[in-house]
Amino acid sequence: MPNHSIPFRTIQEVHSAFESQKLSPVELTQEYLAAAKKSQLGAYLTLCDDLALQQARAAESLIQKFGRVPREEYPLLGIPMGIKDNLVMDGVRTTCASKMLENYVAPYTATCVSRLEKAGAVTLGKLNLDEFAMGGSNENSAFGPVRHPTHPDRVPGGSSGGSAASVKADLCFASLGSDTGGSIRLPASYCGVVGLKPTYGRISRLGLVAFASSLDQVGPFAKTVEDAALLMDVMSGHDPQDSTSIPQGRLNSFATTRTAPSWSQLRVGVPKEYFVGGLAPAVERSIQNSLNWFQKQGAELVPISLPHTQYAVSVYYVVAVSEASSNLARYDGIRFGMRPAGSEQAKDLNDFYRKSRSLFGPEVKRRIILGTFALSSGYSEAYFHRACQVRRKIVGDFTEAFTKVDLIIGPVAPTTAFKLGEKSSDPLTMYLNDIFTIPANLAGLPALSVPCGADEEGLPIGLHLMAAPFQEDRLISAAHAFQNGFELGKV
Ligand code: GLN
């Protein structure tokens, strides 16, 4: 832990240090804030010093009062966290890394964030992302890219690049991101941390700035699977203010990390479509080693087919851009969005819109135009509706596969983190990078990335685990056993 006096890996370890008085929540918060201010990674867009210190002081008095960490009520007491800047917090700037929202201050707090706060977490600040979460490298931020935490000439992955890089670089203990087509799992894989996308509807989207509403899902980043599980447990549970929130109680996935999976009953699906050309050799070797490890534990490896995988990227880039064009229509400079200088002199309403909407960056504009086209009369049948039909086929592939297997395992991305600027002039190559992560969003499945190796240059590789909807426990228990049992090394 380069910036801090005491190396902690898990929330439990931090709590033990609080209890033995080796460290106090205020000291820990101050260390993280200082590290965040010194950092050159570009991970934070806003720091909430006052709020964080106030929360840390409250945590400190609770520990004094109880003489220990009251974990039952405050499982995250004093844990410093970063929040992706597309989740709103009352009184704090939420930019979505866009000029359009540069000065936007929300009047309420996202449900997921308020649940973390209620559990005792300290919110250090807001983390950088691709503008409106559109991108896979964090190069689309209007406020500059995030750099890879160990290889600064490379990207951290996106769109939750700030969330992944800040956990790896110890600029926060854990963080929140959002995943519409892979934006948690891809940067988790590139940066070498754990990133979890829950089942669609598991965590409330209230207060998550909408990109593509049928795909967006909030999830945690942490150094370990057990911490990611704990964060997910705290955030899960029905929210009556989000109509897509699953009407179920809180998860208790953390508990499943306390028992070993019953290996002889675990069937692991290996999709043939995920092991075709284009996989970097180091990625392929790491995934294969990981699969062998599962087999050695007693799990059965089952070759499966997800035949519609080849259409996933096309379907996603029709559905996501269509939903985005509709969701982003609200930023017109009247109710939402900035009014740029000169808009008072607009000739007419169209001229006014033109001026305010010019604040969007090139990728966001491209998607709004594509989405508007895909939804326009005369074309919506051929594009949007067709894409929705093919989406059903992709869901069907998974439904069928999960009658035969309990988990599906494969790569998160075809390669490790690429160089800054390497793909930014070619959106199509960038889109193709999402091939393995997008299907879980289209089908609403829970999925996670857990470190499983590194390439010749020491760049991390993530293992991708997917489960049937609502089967987070299965995912967590297998990933936790893997994290603790598999020997990480260069391949
Ligand atoms: N890279 C994908 C995109 O650009 C996914 C983004 C996300 O999950 N937010 O749309």
Residues whose N, C-alpha, C, O or C-beta is under 5 A from the ligand:
A	BS01	LIG	A133 M134 G135 G136 S159 S178 D179 T180 G181 G182 S183 D434
